[in-house]
Amino acid sequence: MQDLALMRSSPAKPASFISPAQVGGLVLVIGLLHLTASYSYLLFHTLIEIVRIVVLGGIFVLAWHSRRWSDNNFLLVIGTGSIFVAALALLHTLSYKGLNLFPGYDANLPTQLWIAVRYLEATAFLFAALSIRRRSSPYALLAGYGLLAVLTAAAIFAGRFPDCYVAGSGLTAFKINSEFVIIGLFGASLAALLARREDFTPQFLQLIVAAILFGGLSGFAFTQYVGVFDYANQVGHYLLLVSTYCLYRAMLVTGIIAPFDLLFRSLKANEAQLEAKVAERTQALRETQALNTAFLDNSPAAIYLADAAGRYTLVNRAFERFFARPASEIVGRTPFELWPAETARALDHNNRTVRETGQARLTVECVGSGTESRFFDTARFPLVASSGAIVGTGGIATDVTERRLAEERYGVIVRTSMDAFALIDADARILEVNEACCALTGYPRERLLTESITDLEAARDAAEVRAIIARVEREGAARFESVLRREDGEQRDIEVSIQCLNHITEPRFFCFVRDITERKRTMARIDYLAHHDLLTGLPNKLCLQERFARLVKGGVGGSGKLALICLDLDNFKNINDTVGHVVGDNFLCAIAGRLSAMIGSQSLCRLGGDEFLLLHGELPDQEAVACFAARLLHEIALPVNIDGHELNETISIGLALFPDDGPDFDTLYKKADTAMFQAKAAGRNTFRFFDEAMHAAALERIALVSALRGALERQELRLHYQPQIDLGSGSLIGVEALLRWERADGRMTPPGMFIPLAEDSGLIVPIGNWVLHEACRQAVRWQRPGQAPLVVAVNLSAVQFHRPDLLDVISEALTRTGLPAHCLELELTESLLIGDTEGALETLRQLKALGVKLSIDDFGTGYSSLSYLKRFTVDKLKIDQSFVRSMDTEASNAALVRTIVQMAHNLGLRTIAEGVEYESVVGALRQLQCDEAQGYHFARPMPPAAFEAWRAAREASDAPARAAAAP
């Protein structure tokens, strides 16, 4: 209903459908009519009916003449029917008792005509309500209503219509029942309208509903009178008058006045909008002019326009500044009137060339003004009139004097650079080199200037080199590693930084080359150490895990058994205690050799200490696995002669089978480890398969997870803080926040028991968030003005690291607590950085952008990804306590710690050793130049209050030393 929808949008319409003044007027009219009825009921009846006839006729006129432009189907249906309702009502009025216009007919005739009027009116309302959303044909409606009215009137005057009134008896049953049927039709119309009320404005709907209700109520009154002049008949006409008035308000006022009012207001709004657009565009034009003026006046480039005779017609302020004259002394003059003859001829020639060719031109010019000469990059362009004729030239001259001087200075820097430098073109031809480049390649400068980069490249062919140059030309710069072939044939690993320089005629490329051969050898060695056991040379756990993945991917374990075997020497400590660590280390190497001979070194790793892990993928069934385990027991139990000592040792073996015991490496390892401990518990020197008897441990795990779920709400979680000491100054520089779980009954659950469960169950997310906020809150309290900041280190699990809201959580913790970002250090495990390297890199970059510090926890435990370490923006490496605790007694651990410290320092990273328990270890760490340390030697992890007391006591004990050191 488009018209009604438009009316709904009008904000000026009142919420009520009839004002108090209109109600008062209606009451006054009814009162006057009542007085008229007292005087002459015939006059009363005639007046009311004439009013209804006029209103119905007006509705028809409105509906008929608006049918072409209005799609208000409700108005069309009601309006078309109104003319025939009015016609029957006119017959009813003229036939009323007392007028005597139809002699021979009694009071039954007007009553029959009345019932016909009521039926036609109720039918029109019902049809209009049901066809709101359809478009009816006006001519079909006119024909239908007309036919119905004519047939009904003909039946009445022919005596074929049922009697409705009998003199002396009153209303017939047909008449009374018809009134109730009509009331039902009005009720159905009302229900249909309310079901489609969203198609009407509230005011229109209220008026139509009121018209239907009062029309229906009048039907009850018209069932009660006996004589045509009865009071019930009079009340029915009053109700009918109110219904007619509501219909008048809905159709004539709401249907005509409101749309035209909306139309005029829409026109005014459009006019105001048009005026606003004109004002807006005028303002935009002013702003554009102002921007153009601002651009010209504030441009550092000298801009000018000149006519066909070479006279300047416009110059900007930069042009004025260079010439040291105002525009009034420049405009209207030619170059010959402003510059020396030689300069003027060159400028005029360039302008004339642009005018003659009609093509823009870029030139480099040396222009003198007084005693000073400047170099300009000048872009000239023709000025073309609307007719297409060239009427002058324009130019934008950029002062490049400083750039040329800078290029000269840069050339000096390049020539004296320690890194090799080469200037090349787009075809990779060498245009210039420095002395370092000659030294690196072994070629003299004269020879290099005849060569191409492809002649020196050993890792890429000519097509690949050209592709790199093309990419640099598009992107501006690149850095990559490659291999250089020297004159003597030696190949060197190099790192190349290449940058594109937009030269005047064609691109040039600056190449800085650094020899990284030794660095790569060092990194390869470190990477080997990180992936292999230093003592035995066996692969570490990560390598074995990768081999497991390859075997599973290759289909091993489908028909046969893929066994993960965990074995541990039963009494190795006795060997170390009796014959010493050197012999013990040699014994471990001998055991590793025996195992390698049995299964191959690629399927074997040393986990650390006296524990080994084997992977066997060629066993047909579990019996074969058991036979292999028995063979292991036998082979290892054979005596070994080490430096004159005949040593015997037994092992305990745990076995887990794929896929029976688990679908992945970690699951199998856990189950094999559990089975190994069962073998030790069974008396050692035996083997055990993982079985369902271990299900009890799983049940305990479930119970622990259930208790852990409510630990945070029950406030059972605590943070203890372990100090971190600077080994150089001995000062307190930070603390590590360590999570503790003190259950309601006072029992302490070890972190190693519940933290892995929290990570597996997802509880680490809310717990980790709480730890982060609590540690930051506590750290804020411990900051002291005038002293170095106290950094709090918080462990970040892999689950937290890979969550998309990690940055928001950390930012919120810092913001809420007020802790400066540089006072928060996040400890990351090596394992979470491998795999999705690019994703980890992006997360680390975003964390660094927040300003927090990053460290890698438990570094060197076998999950190292040193090939990527230089790409990770971390600040510190935390050396695992398994290397630190015995580094003063185990040479291999000391060597690994030394390697990690040297590697970290080469990469610009700090190191911290954890698990420091003895002063001898502190001394060894200082000798290795380790930066920081923490451990029981300094202090155990403590609650906040205990830490504050420890700190106060430490400061009190250090006070005399500080006082003595003060000047």
N, C-alpha and C positions, 0 to 999 in steps of 0.2 A: 504494500500500500504506500506508494511513493508520496502521495499528498499528505497522508497522515504521518509518514516518517518525517517529512519536512516540518510539519507542525510540531512534531515531537522535539525537533532540534531548537525550537524557538525558546530562548531563555526568558522572554518577556511574559509568557503566559502564566496566569495565577494557578495555584495548586487546587483551589476549590472550583467546583463546576458551576455554582450559582451563588452570586453575592448576596449578602443580607438585604441590600436594597431591592434586588430582584425578587427575593422571597416576599418582602413587604409589599411590593407592587402586585404580586400574584395574589396575596391574601386580600388586598384591597379590591382587586377585580372580582374575586370570588364573592366577597361581601356584597358588592354592587349587583352582581348577578343573582345573589340570594334575594336581595330586595326586589329585583325584577321578577323573580319567580313568584314572590309573594303577591306581586301585582298581576302578572300574567305569565303563567307557565309556558304558554305557547310562544310568547316573545322571548322568554329565557331560553327555551330550546332552540329557537331559530337563530338567536345570536351565537350560541355556543357552536352550533353546526356550521354557521357561516365562517366563523373564525377557523375552524378545522379545515373547511374546504379551501379557504384562502391559503392557509399554510401548506396544505398538501399540493395545491397548484403551484405555489412558489418553489416547493421542493422539486416538482417535475421540471419546471423551467430551468432551475439550476442544473439538475442532472442531465437534461437533454442538451443544453447548449454547452456544457463542459465535457461532453463525452469524447471529443476528439483529442483534447489535450490532457485530460485527467484519466489516470488508470485506477481511480477509486471505485472498485466494482460494487462495494457496499452502497455507496451513494447512487450508483446507476440503477441497481436493482430496486432500492427503496423508492427512488425518484420516479422511475418508469411506472411502478405500480401505484404511486400516489395519485396520478391523474384519474385512474379508474376507481380507486377508493373514493376520491373526491366526487366522481360522477355518481356513484351509488349513494354516497352520503347526501348529495344534492337531491336525488330522488326521494331518499328517506325524509329529508327536511320538508320537501314540497308536499309529500303525501301525509304529513303529520295531521293528526286529528285536530280540527279547528280551522285549518286553511281551506278545506273543501275544494282543493284543486283536482281531486280525482273522485268525482261523485260515483257512488255505487260501491266504493271500497270502505271497509271499516278499519279499526285500529290494527287489524292483523297485517295490513299491507306495509305500513312503516316498520312494524316489528320484523317482518320477513326481510325487508330491505336492510334493516339494521344488522340482522344476523349475516346477511350477504356481505355487508361492509366489513364486519368483524372478521369473517372467515378470510376475505381477500387480504385484509391488513395483516392478520397473523401469519398467513401463508407467505406474504411478501417479506416479513421480518425473518421467518425461518429460512427461506431461500437465500436471502441476503447474507445471513450469518454463515450458512454452509458454503457459499460461493465467494468468500472474501478473497481467496488467493487464486481465483480463476477470472478470466476475462469473458464476460457475457456479451452477446450481440444485442445492441440496443433495439434493433428492429425486431428481433425474435422475442425479446421481452415485451415490446409494445404489442406485438401480435398476440402473444400468449395471454397477457393480462386482459387485453381488449376482448378476446374471444371468451375468456372466463367470465368477464363482467357482463357481456351481452347475453350469453347463454343463461347466466343466473337471473338477470333482470327479465328475460323473456319467460323463463320458467315461472317466476313470481307472478307476472302480470297475466300469464296464461292459466294460473291456478294449478300448476304442476309442482309447486314448491310446498313442502310440509307447513301446516299451520303453526304459528308461533304464539298467537295470542287469541283467546276466546273471551268475548265480552261477558262479564259477570263471573267468569272462572279464573281469569288471569292468564299467566304464562303456561304454555304447553310443556310437556315433558321434553319434546324435541328442542324447544328453545332453551330450556334450562340445561339440558345435556350439552347442547351446542356451545353454551357459554363455558362449560367446564372443558370441553374439547379445545376451545379457543385459548382458555387459560393454559392448558397443556402445551399448545403450540407456542405460546409466549414463553413458557418455561423452557421448552427445548431450544428456542432461539437464544434465551439467556445463557444456557449451558454452552451452546456452540460459540457464542461471543466470548465468554470467559475462557474457553479453551484456546481461543486465538487472540487473547488480549495483548500479546506482544506486537500485534499489527496495528494497534491504535495508540494514540496519545492517551494519557490518564484522563484528561478532561473530556475528550470525545467519548471514551468508554463509559465514564460515569454518567454522562447525559443520556446515552443510548440505553444503558441498564436501567436508569430511572424511568425513561419513557416506557420501556417494556414492563417494568414492575407496576407502574401506575396503570398502564393499559390492562395488565392482568388483573389487578385489584378491582378495576371498574367492572370486569366481568362478573365478580362475585356480587356486586351491587345489582347488576342487571338481571340476576336470577331471583331477586327477592320481591320485586314489586308485583302488585295485582292489577292496579290501574296504571295507565300510561302517565298519569300526573302524580303518581305516588312519590313519597320522599326518597325511597330507595333508588328510584330512577333518577331523581335529582342528584343524589350523592354520586351515582355512577357517572353522571355528566361532569360533576366537579373533578372527579379523578381523571376522567378522560381529558378535561381541559389541562390539568397538570401534565399529563402524558404528552399532549400536543405541544405544550410550551417547551418541555424538555427536548422533544423532537425538533422543534423550531430552533432552539439554542444549538443543538448538535449539527443540524444540517445547514441552516442559513447562516448563523453567526460563525460557528466553527468552520463551516465549509467554504464561506466566502471571505469574511473579514480577516480571519487569521491567515489564510494563504496570501492574500494581498498585502497584509501587514508584513508578513515574512518576506514577501517579494521586495517591498520598498526598503525594508531594513537590509536585505541582501544587497540591493543596488547601492545603498549608502555605504555598506561595508566594502563593496567592490571599489566604489569611488575612493574611499579612504585608503584602501590597499593600493590602488593605482597611484594616488598621491604619494604614498609612502615609498613605492618603487621608484617614482620619479626622483624623490628626494634622495633615496638611497643611491641611485645611479649617478645623480649629480655629485653626491659626496664621493662616490667611488671614482668619478672622473677627476675630481679635485685631488683625491688621494693619489691617483695614478700620475697626475701631473707633478704632484709633490714628490712622489717616489722617483720619477724620471729626473727631476731637478736634483733630488738628493743623490741619486746614482751618479749623475754627471759631476756634481760638485764634490762628492766624497770619494770618487774613484781615484785610486793612486795612479792610474794610467792617464796619460795626456790624451784627451779626446778632442777631435776637431772635425768640422765640416768645411768644405771649400767649393766654390762654384766652378763653372766650366773654364773660367779665366784664371783659376788658381787662387782667387782671393778668398781669404778665410771669412766664413760667415758665422761660425760658432766655435767657441773654445771653452773648455771647462777650467776649473780653478787649478788643477794640476798643470795644465798648459801654461796658465798665467804664472804659477810659481816657478816653473823651469825658466821661463823667459824673463821673469822679474818685471813684468809689465802687466797693467790691467787689460781686460778684454777690449776696452775702448781703443787702446793703442794697437791692437792686433787685428781686430775684425776690419775687413775692407782692404787689407794689405796682402801682397803676395810674398812668397818666400824670399824673393830677391830684395825686398824692402826690409827684411828682418834678419837674414843670415848672411854670412860671407858668401861670395859668389860661388865657390866650389861646393859648399854645402847646399846652397839654394838650387844649383843646377841638379844635384842628385835628388833632392826632394821633389823638384818640379818634374824631373824625368819619371820618377816613380808614380806621381799622381797622374801624369799624362798617359803612362802605360795602362793604368787601371781604367781611365776614361776610354781609351782607344780599344782595349780588348774587352771591356765589360766584365772582367773577371777579377775576383778578389786576389790579393797578393800579400804574401808575408815576406818581409825583408828585415835584415839587421843593419842598422844605421849608426854611424858615429856622428853625433850632432854637437856642435860647439856653440856655447853661449858665453861670450866674453872670453875669459881665460880658461874656462872649464869645458871639457868635452865629456859627453855621456854616451853610453851605448844603449840603443833602444831596439826591442823587438816590435816592429810596427806591422799591424794588420790593416791593409787598405781595402776599401770596397767601393763600388760605384753607387752613386745616388741616381735612382731611376724614377722619372716622373710617371704619372698615370698614363701618359701617352706611350710610354716605353722608351722615350728618349733619355739618354744619360745627361744629367744636368750638373754633375759635379762628383766629388769624391768625399769619402769620410775616412777617418783613420783613428786607430786606437794604438797608442805607442806606450809600451811598458818599459820602464827603466830597468835594464838588466846589468848595469855597471857593477853593482855589488855582487851579483851572481857570478859574473865573469872573474872578478877578483877572488871570490870564494873558490871557484873552480881551480884557479891557479894555486891558491893556498892548499886546497885539497890534493892537488897533484903532488905538492911537496910532501904532504902527510903520507900519501900512497907510496911514493918512492922510498920513504924511510920506514915503512911499516914492517913489523916483524912477520906478518902474514904475507903469503904470496898473493900478488894482485895481477889480474889480467883484464884488459879492456877488450871486449870482443864485439863483433857486429852480429846482425841477424843470421848470417850464414856460418857463425861460429869461428870466423877468422880472427886471429889474434892481432889487435891493433897496437897494444902497448902492454908492457910488463914492468915490474919492479925487480930489484936485485934479489929479493926473497924468492920470487918466482923462478928466477934463473937457478938459484941454489937448490930449490926443491926439485926441479925437473932435471937438472944437470945440463941443460942446454944454454948456450950463450944467447944474449938478447937478440942478436941479428938473426940467429936461426929460428928463434921462437916467432919472430914477426913474419916469418914465411910459412908458419905452420897453422893448423886449425886445432881447435880443442879436441876434435874427434881423433886427431893423431896421437894425443896424449891419453885419451880415455881408454881404460882397459875393461870396464864393466858394462859399457853401453855402446851400441853401434851408432852410426851417423844419424839414422832415422830417430832413434830415441833421444839423442842430443838435440836435434832440431825440434822435437816435440816439447822438450823441457824449455827451450828458448821461447817457443811460441806461447807456452803457458805463462812464462814470466812476463812476456810482453802484454798479455791480457791482464794478469793479476798484479803485476808490479814487482814482485819479489818471490824468492823461494829459497829454501835451505834443504840440502840433501847430502847423503853420504855416497861416495863413489870410490873408484880405485884408479890411481895415476900410474902410468907406465913411464919410468925415467929413461934417460938416454942409454944407461947401461943395462936396461932390461928389467931392473928391479921394480917391483910393484909396491906401492905405498897406499895405505888407506887414507882417504882425505875427507874433510867436511867442506862443502862448497856453499857459500852464501852468495847469491846472485841477485842483482837489482837492476831494473830497467831504468835507463836515463833517456828522457825524451829529448833527443838531439834535434838540431835545426832541420836536418834533411832526412835522417833516418834514425831509428832507435839504436842506442848503444847499451851495452850491458857491463856493469861492474861485477867482477868475480873475485871474491876473497876466498883463498884456499888455505886450509889449515891441515897440517900433517897430524893425523890422529892414530897412526899405526900403533904406537906404544900404548896409547890409551885404550885402543880396542883389544890389544893383547891383555892388558891388565883387566879390562872388563870381562873378557872371555875367561880369564883365570878365576876371577871372582864368581862369575856365573857358574863355572864348573864346581867351585868350592861350595856354592850355595845349592847345587843340585846333586852333589855327591858327598859321601862321607869322607872327611879329610884323612882319617886313619886308614880305612880299608880300601878306599877308592870306589866303593860300591855306590850305585845310585841311591838317592834318598826316596822318601815315601812319595813325594810328588811324581817322580819319574815312574815309580811302580804303579801309581794310580793312573797315569797316562797309558801305560802298557795294558792295564786292565781294561780301560775304555776301548783300546784298539782291538783287544781280543774279543770283547763282547760285540763290538761292531762287526767283526769278521765272522761271527757266528759260533765262536767257541762256547761251549756250555749248553749247546742245543741237545745233542744226543749223549755226550759224555759229561764229565764233571770238571768244573773250573774251581779249583780249591785255593783259598787264601789261608796261608799257614803262618801263624804267629808262634815264634819259638824264643825261649829265654834260657840263658845258661843258669843252671841251678845254684852253683856255688862259686861264681866268678870272683866274688869279693874276697874269698879265701886266697885265691891266687894272687890278687893284688897285695893282700896283707902279708903274704909269706915270701913271695919272690920279687915283689915290687911292680910298679906300674909299667916300667919299660917291658919287662917280660910279659906282663898282662896284655899290653897293647900288641905285642908280637903274637901272643896266643890268639887274640881276636882276629888278627890278620890271617892266621893259619886256619881258623874256623871258617872265615869268609872264603878262603881258597877252597876248602872242602865243599862248602855249599855251592860255590860257583861251578865246581867240577860236576856236581850232581844235577844242577838245574840251569846253569848259565847265569852270568852276572846280570843280564837284562831282566831277569825274573826274580831278583833278589835285592833287598835293601837292608841297610842297618838303620834301625830306628833311633839308636842312641844307647850308650852304655853297653849292656850285654844282650840286647834284644834285636832280633832279626825278623824280617817279614818276607815270605816267599809266595810266589804266584805260580801255580802249576795248572796248565790248561790242556793237558794231553792224557787224562786219566779216564778210563771208560766208565767206572762206577765207583761207589763208595768203598768197596772192598779194595780196589786198586789204590785209592787214596790212603786207606789204612796201611796197606803194604808199604807205600812210599814213606809214610810217617814212621813206621817201624824201621825202615832202612835208615832214615835220618837219625833215629835214636842210636842205631848201631854205629854208623859212620862217625858221629860226633863223639861217641864214647871211646873210640880208639885213642891210644896215647899219642901225645904230641911232644916232640923234643924241641925245647926252646932254650938255646944257650946252655946246654948241658942239663936242663931241668926236664924230666919226663913228667908231663902233666896229663891228668885225666879229668874229664868234665862230662857231666850229663846235661840233658836239656828237658824242658817241659814244653809240650807242643799243644796249641789250640788250633782247631780246624773249623772253617766255615765254608759251605759250598754254595756256588752260584748255579741256578737261581733259587735253590731250595731255602737257603737261609737269608736271602736278601737280594734285592734287585740292583744294588749299587755298591761301590767300593767302601764307602764309609760304614754302611750297615754291616757288611761282611767283616770289616776290620774290628768293629765293636764286638761282634759276636765271636770272632776268632780270639780276640783279647780276653773276653769273658771265659771262653773255653780253656784258654791257656792257664788262667788263674785257677780254674777247676782242676786242671792237671797238677798244678803245684799243690793244691789243697789235698789232692789224692796221694801225695807222697813223692811227687817229682819223678823225673826220668820216665815219663809216660806221655800219652797223648789223649786228648779228649775232643770229640766232635761237639759242636753246639747242639743242644737239644732243648725240648720244651720244658725240661725241668727248670730252666732258667726263666720260665714265665713268671715265677714269683717276684723276680727282680723287676719285671715289667709292671706287675701290679703295684709294687712299692713306688715305682716311678709315677704311675697314674695317681696314687694317693698324694704323692708329693706335689704334683702339678695342681691337684684340687686344692690343697692347702695354700699353695702359692698364689692362686687366683684371688684370694681374699687378704693376702698379706699386706698389700698396700692400703686397703681400706681399714684394716685393723691396726695400722701404724706399727707393723712388726719389722719393717725394713729400716735399716740404719746405714749411715755412711761413716766409715772410719777413714782417717787421713794419715798417710805415711809421708814423712818429709822427704824432700829431694834436695841434695846438697851439691853445691858447686865445688868440684875437686880442686880447683885452682885457688879459690879464696876461702873455702871452707864455710861459706855463708849459706843460709837457708834461702833457696830461690823459688821453691814451689812445693806443692803437695799433690799426691795422687789420691783421688777419691775412690775408695774401695767399698763395694756393697757388702753388707752383712745382713743376715736374717736371724733375728732373735724371736723365736716363736712364743706364743702366749704362756707356755709352760716353762719358759726360761731356757729351753734348749737352743743351741746355736747350730744352724744347718750350714755346712761348709759351702762356700761359693762355688767350688768345683762341682758340687752336686746339684744345686738349684739353678745356676746361671745357664748351663746348657739346656736344662728343661725349659727355662723361660724363653730361650731362643727358638727351640723347636716348637713350642706351643703358641708363640706370638705374644706372650706376656711381656717379652723384653721391650715392646714398644711403650706401653704405659709406664713400666718400671724404669726404662731408660730415660723417658721424659722427666719422670720425677727426680731421678738421679741428677740429670742435667740442671734442672731448676734449683734443687737443693744445694748442689755443689756451688753453683754461681751465687746463690744467696749467702752461703757461708763465706765464700771467698771475698765478697764485698765487705763483710765485717772485719776481715783480717787485713785489709789494705791499710797501710799507714802512710800518712802524708810525709813527704820528704824522704821516704825510703823507696828502694827498688820495688816494683810491683811483685806481689806474690802470685804465682801462676798456679791455677788448679787444673790438674790433668784428669780427664774423664774418658773412660773406655767407651768406644762406640762400636756396637755390634754390627755384624754384616746386615742383619735385618733392618736396623735403623739406617745404615748407610745407604741402602738401596730404596728407601721409602721416598716418594716424591715430595713429602712435606718436611724433609729433613731441614732445609734452610729456614723454613718458617718456624719450626720448633726451636732451633738454635737462636734465631733472631728474637723470638718472643722471650726466651729465657734471659738473654742479655738485656733486652729492653725492660722487662719487668723487674729484674734485680738491680739494674744499673751497673752491672759489671762491665768494665772496658773489654772490648773484644780481644785485645792482646794479652789479657790475663786468663784466657781460657785456652787450654790445649786439649785437642781431641786425639786420643790414641786409637789408631787403626791397626788391625791385623793385616799381615802380608797377604793372606789368602783372599781377602775380599777385594784386593786390587787387581788380581789376575782374572782372566776371563773376558769380561766386558771392559776392556782397557779404555776404549774411547769414552764410555759412559763414566767410568771411574775418574778419568782425567777431567771431564767436564764438571763432575761433582766437586773434585778437589779444587778446581779453579774457582768455583762459586764459593766454596768455604773460605778460600784465601781472600776472596774479594770482601768477605765479611770482616776480615782482620784477625780471625782466630789462628792459633798455631796448630800445626799438624805434626804428629809423630807416628812412626811405625812401631808397633808393639811386638815383643818377642822376635826380634829380627834374627835371622839365621837359623830358624828351627826347621828348615827344610821346605818352606813354602815360598822361598824368596823368588822375586821376579825382577832380578837385577837388570835384565835387558830393558825393562821399562822404568827402572827406578829414576834414571836421569830425567824422565819426562814427568814424574810426579812432583808436584810442588809442595813437598814436605819440608819440615824444618829440623827434624830430629829422628835418629834411629835409636830404638831401645833394645839393647843387647840382652838376649834371653838369659835368665838366671841359670839355666842348665850349663851354659858355657862359663858363666862368671864364678859360680861357687867353687869350681875345681880348677880354675885357670892357674892358680899358683902351684898346683900339683900335677896337672895334666897338660903336657906340652901342646897337644893338638888343640885343646880349647883355647889356650893362650894365643896360639898362632891364628886361630879363627877370629878371636877378639881383636888382635892386632890388625888383621886384614879388614875387618869391618870398620874399625876406627879410621884407618888410612883411607879406605874407600869413601867413607862419609865425609872426611875432611876435604878430599879431592873434589867432591861434589858440592862443597860448601854447606854441609850439614853438621849439626851437633850430635853428640852421642851421650847416652845415659845408660849406665849398667844397673841392672836390678838384681836383687838377691845377694847383696854384699853383706857378708856376715863377719869377716875378719879384717883386722888392720892390715894383714899381709896382702889381702886382695886389694885394699885401698891403695897401698903402695904400688902394686903392680899396675893398677889402672892409671895411676898418675904417671908412671913411667911410659905407658902407652899413649899418654896425652888424651885419655878419655875425659870428657868435659864434666859429666855429672854422674851421681850415683845415688842409690837408695837401697835400703835393706835393714836387717835387724841390727847391724853394726851401729847404725845411727839411731834408729828408733823403729819400734813395731807400729803397725797401723793403729791409730787411736781415735776414740770418739772426739768430737770437737772440744769439749771441756778439757780432756786430758791433753790434747794437742796444744791448747792455749797455755796450760800449765807447763808443758815441756818447753814451749817456745820462750815463755817468760824465764824459766830456769836457765835455758841456754843463753839468753841475752844477758841475764845477770852474771853468769859465769864468764861471759865474753867482755863484760864492761871494763874490768881492770886492763885487759889487753888493749881495748880500744882507747882507753884513756892514756895508756903509756905510748900508744902509737900517735896520738894527737900531737901536733906541733905546739 
